[in-house]
Amino acid sequence: MQPAFRPTGGALGAALLFVSLSAQAADAQKNAAETTLNSVTVVGNWLENPNAAKVLEHPGARTIVDRETFVESGATNVRDVLRRIPGVQVQDSNGTGGSDISLNVGVRGLTSRLSPRSTIMMDGIPLAVAPYGQPQLSMAPLALGNLQDVDVVRGAGSVRYGPQNVGGIINFVSRAIPQTFAAEASVESDIYSHGGSVKTTPSVFVGGTNEQGLGGALLYSGTYGNGYRESNDHVNIDDLMLKGAYRISSTDQITAGFHYYEALAGMPGGLTAAEYAANPFQSTRPFDNFSGRRTDFNLKYSHADADRKWEVLTYYTDSFRGSNIQSRPASNGTVTLNGAPRNYHTFAIEPRYAQVFRSESISHEVGVGYRFLREASEEQATRTASYLPGSTFDAANAPMKLTSGSVGGTTANAVYIDDTIDIGNWTITPGLRYEFIRSYATALTPGKPDVRSDVSANEPLPSLSVMYHVNDKWNVFANAGVSFGPMQYFQIVQSTNNLQPEKAKTYELGTHVEGLNGWAGELTLFNIDFSQELQLNNGEWTNLGATTHRGVEAGLRYDFSKIAPTLAGLSAYATYTYTSATFNQGNFAGRDLPFYSRHVGTVGMRYERNRWSFNVDAFAQSKQRSPGDPSTSTVYQTAESANGALGDIPGYMLTNIRAGYDIGKHAKVAFGIKNLFDRRYFTRSNDQNFGKYVGMPRTFHVQATLSY
């Protein structure tokens, strides 16, 4: 049995540092107790306009990465940005999520395969094709070039946002409509040392607002080119957004948006142990690819004054995602090309209202909200006739035969109420969300009768958070909440393996510091208890039973100009996460869950002088496990299997460097190297496209930006 929780030296060091800050706190400018209740203004939707002040006032673990930070890090996709955030672990593209279109992110040891455990949104609108019935992000319809901020809330969000939020909330914030005319064009390219392939990301932004309060913006970002694996890695991604806003008065505004995303990318596929040893960059899968399209519209009316805020948001999404994956050879050596075309539609309306009530010694911000959401799905499985690899059979253009499918739908109603109570230095927020969910899925098998299955859930999800304001730059918080994951369409039609909805209890204890004598940071202890957790193994969902996720997250930033003026422009940051995520029952009881690292850390420095900026960043993670399926095996496998799917995954460390130069007021250029020391690393997959996947080799990165 592994210990339930064991602080490491890094975690203890971070804790001691935060304790030492208490001595400095006495010199802070003013205590929060001196702030009069009359100055309290309503917050309303706390995901809007994220900034450092909102992080400081949030009673839970929360990190925001702004555009300047991820541009200077040389990030070309959201995976690179999310790796900087404590508690967040990102898998490189692998398995059936093995394209540049997918997103594989896990929080606090939760499964990262296609990001099913977090509520992931852009501008408050879910990115999943079907938030209730198909939350996986095999298609993540967003491009980094269109984003302004990445906001990650690891806890204390279950009341206002759901349903899949045991892994917190990730909100990608698109670039805002500027108050005056602005335009920008940029291009970034990754040039891989292995094979010399190039992947390019162009972006365009133009927008502004006139004197009458009418504004608009056009945002475009794409990705084109080849990756570092041989064959199958051709990427073509286009992401277009149109945004409009009209300020009716000083307190009222209407906003609208249109978003179109289209993508096609190859999937090089997994390699066996022998294939990887011969050439880790090869591909044995000439036809595997993934494609997707999404169109969505949104409209919002909002009112905001000192005492109240209310808004009504409505949105509609129309999504298609499809894949072609070659099967593993049969005993006679033949294979088939298997397709998975799927269509989804989602409509939702979300009104919410918040108002502040004040008295002499106490203030309340009462928030209420409601969401009606309806979604529909149509999923198919198709395949070609059998063929021998390398034969004259044209698998890419061969007709596909329908083998199975399903249609499904969900009608969900969710209501919430919370009350933010300010008493002196204390803020206490009790809340309750109630989910009413009705879903169905009908299995369609050619030649057999249709089989319909209906499920429903009425789930109360309470939460409570408490925060103490040490001063206006430092607070301490604790929270507890219940999160719920409803049955997905594929799980509904799968009648075996005792599948049930997931439910988890989450607890946090932590602190935030912002701008205290040059320091900023966070420290959080967390605990997640699953009553039962579902996992996909070899195309089948299984019930792992109870699991526990515990750990500590720490992040620090320091501005060296506080030491001496000669150090102006020099800053440093570091993050560290320790996670223990284990099976509580079954054949693997007490052992680590698959595909997460117990130790993850980052460290970096930035120096700016005159027109130059320099960045050095490093990322490291400890080993991961791929032990097999506890429902079918009693052996927790650590040695590598011949097919490359199972066995331990060694840890690794990557170092990146970058230098940027401002040519003038309107032009910037930069050059960098990712994986500076060409560290060879890999991950595995145990789904249908199983095997070993090599990581990114040394990569040269260039950026150029023109702005007006």
C-alpha positions in Angstrom: 0.0 0.0 0.0 1.2 3.5 -0.9 0.9 6.1 1.8 -2.3 8.1 1.4 -0.5 11.4 1.5 3.2 12.3 1.8 4.4 15.9 1.5 7.7 16.1 -0.4 10.7 18.4 0.2 9.5 20.8 -2.5 6.0 21.0 -1.0 7.4 21.6 2.5 9.7 24.2 1.2 6.8 26.0 -0.5 4.8 25.8 2.7 7.7 27.3 4.8 8.0 30.1 2.3 4.3 31.0 2.6 4.7 30.9 6.4 7.6 33.2 6.2 5.5 35.7 4.2 3.3 36.1 7.3 6.1 38.1 8.9 6.1 40.5 5.9 2.3 40.7 5.8 2.4 43.2 8.7 4.0 45.7 6.4 1.2 45.4 3.7 -0.5 48.7 2.9 -3.9 48.0 4.5 -5.8 45.2 6.1 -8.9 43.9 4.4 -10.8 44.6 7.7 -10.4 48.3 7.0 -12.3 48.0 3.7 -15.9 49.2 4.4 -18.8 47.1 3.3 -20.1 50.0 1.3 -17.3 49.6 -1.2 -18.3 46.0 -2.0 -19.5 45.7 -5.6 -21.3 42.8 -7.2 -19.1 40.2 -9.0 -21.7 38.2 -10.8 -20.1 35.9 -13.4 -16.6 35.4 -11.9 -15.3 33.9 -15.1 -15.6 37.1 -17.0 -12.5 39.4 -17.4 -10.1 37.2 -15.5 -7.2 38.9 -13.7 -4.9 38.7 -10.7 -7.5 40.4 -8.4 -10.1 37.8 -9.2 -7.6 35.0 -8.5 -6.8 36.6 -5.1 -10.5 36.7 -4.3 -11.3 33.2 -5.4 -11.8 30.8 -2.5 -10.1 27.9 -4.3 -7.2 26.9 -6.4 -7.1 29.1 -9.5 -4.4 30.1 -12.1 -4.7 32.4 -15.0 -2.1 32.5 -17.8 -2.3 35.7 -20.0 -1.4 36.2 -23.6 1.9 37.8 -23.1 3.1 34.9 -21.0 2.2 32.1 -23.4 3.5 34.1 -26.4 6.8 34.5 -24.7 6.9 30.9 -23.7 6.9 29.9 -27.4 3.6 28.0 -27.0 1.9 27.1 -30.3 -1.0 25.1 -28.8 -3.0 25.1 -25.6 -1.2 21.9 -24.4 2.0 23.9 -24.0 0.2 26.6 -21.9 -1.6 24.1 -19.7 1.6 22.4 -18.7 2.6 25.6 -16.8 -0.4 25.3 -14.4 0.0 23.4 -11.1 -2.2 20.3 -10.8 -2.7 20.0 -14.6 -1.1 17.2 -16.6 -1.2 17.0 -20.3 -0.6 14.0 -22.4 1.0 14.3 -25.8 -1.2 13.3 -28.7 -1.6 9.5 -28.6 -4.1 6.7 -29.3 -7.5 7.7 -30.8 -6.7 11.2 -29.5 -3.5 11.2 -31.4 -4.0 14.2 -33.6 -3.4 17.9 -33.3 -7.2 18.4 -33.2 -7.6 16.6 -29.8 -6.9 17.7 -26.3 -5.7 15.3 -23.6 -5.6 17.0 -20.2 -6.1 15.6 -16.7 -6.3 17.4 -13.4 -5.0 16.0 -10.1 -4.4 12.5 -11.4 -7.7 12.1 -13.3 -7.6 10.5 -16.7 -6.3 12.8 -19.4 -7.5 10.8 -22.4 -9.6 13.3 -24.3 -10.2 15.5 -21.2 -13.5 14.1 -19.9 -13.3 15.1 -16.2 -13.2 18.9 -16.5 -15.8 21.4 -17.7 -13.8 22.9 -20.6 -15.2 26.1 -22.2 -14.4 29.0 -24.4 -16.0 32.3 -23.3 -18.2 30.3 -21.0 -19.6 28.0 -23.7 -18.7 24.3 -23.5 -16.3 23.0 -26.1 -17.4 19.4 -25.9 -19.6 18.3 -28.8 -22.2 17.2 -26.3 -21.4 18.3 -22.7 -23.5 15.6 -21.1 -23.5 12.7 -23.4 -20.1 13.1 -25.1 -17.7 15.3 -23.1 -14.5 14.0 -24.6 -12.4 16.4 -26.6 -11.3 14.2 -29.5 -12.0 17.5 -31.3 -11.0 20.6 -29.3 -12.3 23.4 -31.5 -10.0 26.3 -30.6 -6.7 27.7 -31.7 -4.2 29.4 -29.3 -3.7 32.4 -31.6 -7.3 33.6 -30.9 -7.0 33.5 -27.1 -6.3 36.2 -24.6 -6.2 34.2 -21.3 -6.3 30.6 -20.1 -8.2 30.4 -16.8 -8.0 27.2 -14.8 -10.1 26.6 -11.7 -9.3 23.3 -10.1 -12.0 23.4 -7.4 -14.9 25.3 -5.9 -16.8 25.5 -9.2 -19.4 22.8 -9.1 -22.3 25.1 -8.1 -22.2 27.4 -11.1 -20.7 25.2 -13.8 -21.1 21.6 -14.8 -21.7 18.8 -15.3 -18.2 17.2 -15.7 -16.3 19.3 -13.2 -14.6 17.0 -10.7 -11.4 18.1 -12.5 -12.4 21.7 -12.2 -13.2 24.3 -14.9 -10.9 25.4 -17.8 -12.1 28.5 -19.5 -10.3 29.7 -22.7 -11.0 33.4 -23.1 -10.9 34.8 -26.6 -9.4 38.1 -27.5 -11.7 41.0 -26.6 -13.1 43.6 -28.9 -10.8 46.6 -28.5 -12.1 50.0 -27.4 -10.2 51.7 -30.3 -9.2 50.3 -33.7 -6.5 47.7 -33.5 -5.0 45.2 -36.0 -2.4 42.5 -35.7 -1.0 39.8 -37.9 1.5 37.1 -36.7 3.1 33.9 -37.9 4.8 31.2 -35.8 6.7 28.2 -37.1 8.0 25.0 -35.5 10.9 23.5 -37.4 11.6 19.9 -36.2 15.2 18.7 -36.1 14.1 15.2 -37.1 13.1 15.2 -40.8 13.1 19.0 -41.1 9.3 19.1 -41.1 7.7 22.5 -40.5 4.4 23.4 -38.9 3.2 27.0 -39.2 0.5 28.9 -37.3 -0.7 32.2 -38.9 -3.0 34.5 -36.9 -5.0 37.7 -37.7 -6.9 40.0 -35.4 -8.7 43.2 -36.3 -11.4 45.1 -34.4 -12.6 48.3 -32.7 -15.5 50.2 -31.2 -17.0 53.4 -32.4 -18.2 56.4 -30.4 -21.8 55.1 -30.4 -20.7 51.9 -28.5 -20.9 49.5 -31.5 -17.9 47.3 -31.8 -16.7 44.2 -33.6 -13.7 42.0 -34.1 -12.5 39.3 -36.6 -10.2 36.6 -35.2 -8.5 34.0 -37.3 -5.8 31.4 -36.4 -4.8 28.3 -38.3 -2.2 25.5 -38.2 -0.6 24.0 -41.4 2.2 21.6 -42.1 3.7 18.3 -41.0 4.7 17.0 -37.6 7.9 15.2 -36.5 6.5 11.7 -37.2 6.8 10.1 -40.6 3.6 9.8 -42.7 0.1 10.6 -41.6 0.9 13.9 -39.9 -0.4 16.5 -42.3 -2.3 19.2 -40.4 -4.8 21.7 -41.7 -6.7 23.7 -39.1 -8.8 26.8 -39.6 -10.4 28.6 -36.6 -12.5 31.7 -37.4 -14.4 34.0 -35.0 -16.6 37.0 -35.5 -17.6 39.0 -32.4 -19.9 41.9 -32.0 -21.0 44.2 -29.2 -23.4 47.1 -28.7 -23.4 49.2 -25.5 -27.0 50.2 -25.1 -26.3 52.3 -22.0 -23.6 52.6 -19.3 -25.1 49.5 -17.6 -26.5 47.4 -20.5 -24.9 45.6 -23.4 -25.6 43.1 -26.1 -22.9 40.8 -27.4 -23.0 38.2 -30.2 -20.6 35.7 -31.7 -20.1 33.4 -34.6 -17.4 30.7 -34.5 -16.4 28.3 -37.3 -13.7 25.6 -36.9 -12.6 23.0 -39.5 -9.7 20.6 -39.2 -8.0 17.6 -40.7 -5.0 15.9 -39.3 -3.2 12.6 -39.7 -2.6 10.2 -36.8 0.7 8.4 -37.0 -0.5 5.8 -34.6 1.2 3.7 -31.9 4.3 1.5 -32.4 5.1 -1.9 -31.0 8.2 -2.1 -28.8 10.2 -3.6 -31.7 9.0 -0.9 -34.1 9.9 1.9 -31.7 13.4 0.5 -31.1 14.0 0.3 -34.9 12.7 3.9 -35.5 10.6 5.8 -33.0 9.6 8.4 -35.7 8.2 6.0 -38.2 4.5 5.3 -38.9 3.0 2.0 -39.9 -0.5 3.5 -40.4 -0.8 5.2 -43.8 -4.5 6.0 -43.7 -5.2 7.0 -40.0 -6.7 10.5 -39.7 -9.1 12.7 -37.8 -11.4 15.4 -39.1 -13.9 17.8 -37.5 -16.1 20.8 -38.1 -18.0 23.0 -35.7 -20.3 26.0 -36.1 -21.6 27.8 -33.1 -23.6 31.0 -32.4 -24.1 32.8 -29.2 -26.0 35.9 -28.0 -25.9 37.5 -24.6 -27.7 40.4 -22.9 -26.1 41.7 -19.7 -26.8 44.4 -17.2 -24.3 45.6 -14.6 -24.4 48.3 -11.9 -22.9 48.6 -8.4 -25.6 46.4 -6.8 -26.7 43.9 -9.3 -25.7 42.0 -12.4 -27.8 39.8 -14.6 -27.3 38.2 -18.0 -29.0 35.9 -20.4 -26.8 33.7 -22.6 -28.0 31.5 -25.3 -25.9 29.4 -27.7 -26.2 26.7 -30.4 -23.5 24.3 -31.6 -23.4 22.0 -34.6 -20.5 19.6 -34.6 -19.1 16.8 -36.7 -16.1 14.7 -35.9 -14.9 11.6 -37.8 -11.9 9.3 -37.8 -10.3 6.6 -39.9 -8.2 4.1 -38.0 -6.6 1.0 -39.5 -7.2 -2.2 -37.5 -4.5 -4.4 -36.1 -3.6 -7.4 -38.4 -5.8 -10.5 -38.1 -4.3 -13.9 -37.9 -4.1 -14.0 -41.8 -2.4 -10.6 -41.9 -5.4 -8.7 -43.2 -6.6 -5.4 -41.8 -9.6 -3.1 -42.3 -10.0 0.7 -42.2 -12.5 1.6 -39.5 -14.5 4.9 -39.6 -16.4 6.7 -36.8 -18.5 9.5 -38.2 -20.5 11.4 -35.6 -22.8 14.4 -35.6 -24.0 16.4 -32.6 -26.3 19.4 -31.9 -26.6 21.4 -28.7 -28.9 24.3 -27.7 -28.8 26.0 -24.4 -30.1 29.1 -22.6 -28.6 30.3 -19.3 -30.0 33.2 -17.3 -28.2 34.3 -14.1 -28.7 37.1 -11.6 -26.6 38.4 -8.7 -27.3 41.2 -6.2 -25.5 42.6 -3.2 -27.3 43.3 0.0 -25.6 45.4 2.7 -26.0 46.1 6.4 -23.8 47.7 9.0 -21.6 44.7 9.6 -22.3 42.2 6.8 -22.9 42.0 3.1 -24.4 39.3 0.9 -24.0 38.7 -2.8 -26.8 36.3 -3.7 -26.4 34.6 -7.0 -29.0 32.4 -8.8 -28.9 30.8 -12.2 -30.5 28.3 -14.5 -29.5 26.4 -17.5 -31.7 24.5 -20.0 -29.7 22.4 -22.4 -30.8 20.0 -25.1 -28.4 17.9 -27.1 -28.7 15.2 -29.8 -26.2 12.7 -31.2 -25.8 10.4 -34.1 -22.8 8.0 -33.9 -21.8 5.4 -36.5 -19.1 2.7 -36.8 -18.1 1.7 -40.4 -15.3 -0.3 -42.0 -13.9 -1.3 -45.4 -13.5 -4.8 -46.7 -10.4 -6.6 -45.5 -7.1 -6.0 -47.3 -3.4 -6.8 -46.9 -1.2 -3.8 -45.9 0.8 -2.6 -48.9 -1.5 -4.3 -51.4 -3.1 -2.4 -54.3 -6.3 -2.0 -52.4 -7.2 1.7 -52.2 -8.2 1.9 -48.5 -8.3 5.7 -48.5 -11.1 5.7 -51.1 -12.8 2.3 -50.5 -16.5 2.2 -49.6 -17.4 2.0 -45.9 -20.0 -0.5 -44.6 -22.1 0.4 -41.6 -21.4 -2.1 -38.8 -23.1 -0.4 -35.8 -24.4 2.9 -34.5 -26.5 4.8 -32.1 -28.7 7.8 -31.8 -29.2 9.6 -28.5 -30.2 12.8 -26.8 -30.3 14.6 -23.5 -32.5 17.2 -21.9 -30.9 18.7 -18.9 -32.1 21.4 -16.5 -29.7 22.8 -13.9 -30.4 25.4 -11.2 -28.0 26.9 -8.7 -28.0 29.4 -5.8 -25.1 30.6 -3.7 -24.6 33.4 -1.2 -21.2 35.1 -0.7 -21.3 36.5 2.8 -18.7 39.1 3.9 -18.2 39.5 7.6 -15.1 41.5 8.5 -12.1 39.6 7.2 -14.2 36.5 6.4 -16.0 35.5 3.2 -18.3 32.4 3.5 -20.1 31.0 0.4 -22.6 28.2 0.7 -24.2 27.0 -2.5 -26.3 24.3 -4.1 -26.6 23.2 -7.7 -29.3 20.7 -8.7 -29.0 18.7 -12.0 -32.1 17.2 -13.6 -30.9 15.0 -16.5 -32.9 12.8 -18.9 -30.8 10.9 -21.5 -31.4 8.0 -23.9 -29.4 6.1 -26.5 -30.7 3.7 -29.1 -28.3 1.0 -30.3 -28.5 0.5 -34.1 -27.1 -2.8 -35.5 -27.8 -3.8 -39.1 -30.1 -6.8 -39.3 -31.1 -6.6 -35.6 -33.9 -4.8 -33.7 -33.1 -1.4 -32.3 -32.4 -1.4 -28.6 -33.3 1.8 -26.6 -32.0 2.5 -23.1 -33.1 5.4 -21.0 -31.4 6.9 -17.9 -32.2 9.7 -15.6 -30.5 11.5 -12.7 -31.6 14.1 -10.2 -28.5 15.1 -8.3 -28.1 17.8 -5.6 -24.5 19.1 -5.6 -23.8 21.2 -2.5 -20.6 23.2 -1.8 -19.2 25.4 0.9 -16.2 27.7 0.7 -14.6 29.8 3.4 -11.9 32.5 2.9 -10.0 34.6 5.4 -8.4 37.9 4.1 -5.1 38.2 5.9 -4.7 41.6 4.1 -5.4 43.0 0.7 -2.7 40.9 -0.9 -3.0 37.6 1.0 -5.8 35.2 1.8 -6.4 31.7 3.1 -9.2 29.4 1.9 -10.9 26.1 2.4 -13.7 24.5 0.4 -15.7 21.3 -0.1 -18.0 20.3 -2.9 -19.7 17.4 -4.7 -19.2 16.8 -8.4 -21.2 14.6 -10.8 -20.5 13.0 -14.1 -23.6 11.6 -15.9 -23.7 8.6 -18.2 -22.4 9.1 -21.7 -24.1 7.8 -24.8 -21.5 5.0 -25.4 -21.8 4.0 -21.8 -25.6 3.9 -22.0 -25.6 1.5 -24.9 -22.9 -0.7 -23.3 -25.1 -2.8 -21.0 -22.2 -4.8 -19.3 -19.5 -4.0 -16.8 -21.9 -2.5 -14.1 -21.6 1.1 -15.3 -23.0 3.9 -13.1 -22.8 7.7 -13.1 -19.7 9.0 -11.4 -19.8 11.1 -8.3 -16.9 12.6 -6.3 -16.3 14.7 -3.2 -13.6 17.4 -3.4 -11.8 19.2 -0.6 -9.2 22.0 -0.8 -7.2 24.0 1.8 -4.9 26.7 0.5 -3.7 30.2 0.1 -3.1 32.9 -2.5 -0.6 35.8 -2.4 -0.5 38.5 -5.0 2.0 41.4 -5.1 3.4 41.0 -1.5 6.9 42.5 -1.6 7.5 41.2 -5.1 6.0 37.7 -4.4 3.0 36.1 -5.9 1.9 32.5 -5.6 -0.4 29.8 -4.4 -0.3 26.7 -2.2 -3.2 24.2 -2.2 -3.7 20.8 -0.5 -6.5 18.8 -2.2 -8.4 15.5 -1.8 -10.8 13.9 -4.2 -12.8 10.8 -3.3 -14.6 8.9 -6.1 -17.3 6.5 -5.1 -16.7 4.9 -8.4 -14.6 5.9 -11.4 -15.1 4.8 -15.0 -12.2 4.1 -17.4 -11.9 3.1 -21.0 -9.8 0.0 -21.7 -9.4 -1.5 -25.2 -12.6 0.2 -26.4 -14.7 -1.0 -23.4 -15.8 1.1 -20.4 -15.1 -0.6 -17.0 -15.8 0.4 -13.4 -12.7 0.9 -11.4 -14.6 1.2 -8.2 -13.6 3.8 -5.5 -10.4 5.8 -6.1 -8.7 8.6 -4.1 -6.7 11.6 -5.4 -4.6 13.6 -2.9 -1.7 16.0 -3.2 -0.3 19.4 -3.0 0.1 22.2 -5.6 2.4 25.1 -5.3 3.3 28.0 -7.5 5.6 31.0 -6.9 6.6 34.1 -8.9 9.1 36.8 -7.9 10.0 40.2 -9.3 13.7 40.9 -8.7 13.3 44.6 -9.1 12.2 44.6 -5.4 15.7 43.8 -4.4 17.5 46.5 -6.5 16.5 48.8 -9.4 19.4 47.4 -11.4 17.5 44.1 -11.5 14.4 45.6 -13.1 13.1 43.4 -15.9 14.2 40.1 -14.2 11.6 37.7 -12.9 11.4 34.0 -12.1 8.7 31.5 -11.5 8.4 27.8 -10.3 5.6 25.4 -9.9 5.4 22.0 -8.2 2.7 19.4 -7.9 2.7 16.2 -5.9 -0.2 13.8 -6.6 -1.1 10.4 -5.2 -4.0 8.9 -7.2 -4.7 5.2 -6.3 -7.2 2.4 -6.8 -9.1 1.7 -3.5 -10.4 -1.7 -4.4 -10.1 -4.6 -6.9 -7.1 -6.3 -8.3 -4.9 -3.1 -8.2 -6.0 -1.8 -4.8 -3.4 0.6 -3.4 -1.5 1.0 -6.7 -1.2 4.1 -8.9 -3.9 4.9 -11.4 -2.6 4.9 -15.0 -1.2 7.8 -17.0 -0.4 10.4 -14.4 2.9 11.5 -12.7 3.3 11.8 -9.0 5.8 14.7 -9.4 5.4 17.5 -11.9 7.4 20.8 -11.9 8.3 23.8 -13.9 10.8 26.5 -13.5 11.7 29.6 -15.5 13.2 33.0 -15.7 12.5 36.1 -17.8 14.7 39.1 -18.4 13.7 42.2 -20.3 16.1 45.0 -21.2 15.4 47.8 -23.7 14.0 46.1 -26.8 15.1 42.6 -25.9 13.4 39.9 -23.9 14.9 36.5 -22.9 13.1 33.4 -21.5 14.4 30.1 -20.2 11.8 27.5 -19.1 12.1 23.9 -18.0 9.4 21.2 -17.4 9.8 17.9 -15.7 7.5 15.0 -14.8 8.2 11.7 -13.0 7.3 8.2 -14.4 3.8 7.2 -15.3 2.1 3.8 -15.2 0.2 1.8 -17.9 -0.6 -1.4 -15.8 -3.5 -2.9 -17.8 -7.1 -3.5 -17.0 -7.9 -4.5 -13.3 -11.2 -5.9 -14.4 -9.5 -8.6 -16.5 -6.0 -8.9 -15.0 -4.5 -9.6 -11.6 -1.1 -8.5 -12.8 -0.1 -4.8 -12.4 2.2 -4.7 -15.3 5.4 -2.5 -15.0 7.5 -4.3 -17.7 7.0 -3.2 -21.3 4.6 -5.4 -23.3 5.5 -6.4 -26.8 2.7 -4.3 -28.3 4.0 -1.2 -26.5 0.7 -0.5 -24.8 1.6 -1.6 -21.2 4.4 -0.9 -18.8 6.0 2.0 -17.0 6.7 5.3 -18.8 9.9 6.9 -17.7 9.9 10.5 -16.5 11.7 13.3 -18.4 12.8 16.9 -18.3 12.6 19.4 -21.2 14.3 22.8 -21.5 13.2 25.7 -23.8 14.9 29.0 -24.6 13.7 32.1 -26.4 14.9 35.5 -27.4 12.6 38.3 -28.6 13.3 41.7 -30.1 11.0 44.7 -30.7 12.0 46.1 -34.0 9.9 49.2 -33.4 6.5 50.2 -32.1 4.6 47.9 -34.5 6.9 44.9 -35.1 8.4 42.0 -33.1 10.5 39.0 -33.9 11.6 36.1 -31.8 13.6 32.9 -32.0 13.7 29.9 -29.7 14.5 26.3 -29.2 12.2 23.7 -27.6 13.6 20.6 -26.1 17.0 22.2 -26.2 19.0 19.1 -25.3 17.0 16.8 -27.7 15.7 14.6 -24.8 14.1 11.5 -26.2 10.9 10.6 -24.3 7.6 8.8 -25.1 4.1 8.0 -23.9 1.8 5.0 -24.4 -1.8 4.3 -25.3 -3.9 1.3 -24.4 -7.0 2.2 -26.5 -7.8 0.9 -30.0 -4.8 2.7 -31.4 -2.4 1.3 -28.8 1.4 1.4 -28.7 4.3 3.7 -28.0 4.4 7.4 -29.1 7.6 9.3 -29.3 7.7 12.9 -27.9 8.8 16.1 -29.7 12.5 16.2 -30.7 14.6 19.4 -30.6 12.5 22.0 -32.3 13.4 25.5 -33.6 10.7 28.1 -33.1 10.4 31.5 -34.9 7.8 34.2 -34.4 7.0 37.5 -36.2 4.3 40.0 -35.4 3.0 43.2 -37.0 0.5 45.3 -35.1 -1.3 48.6 -35.5 
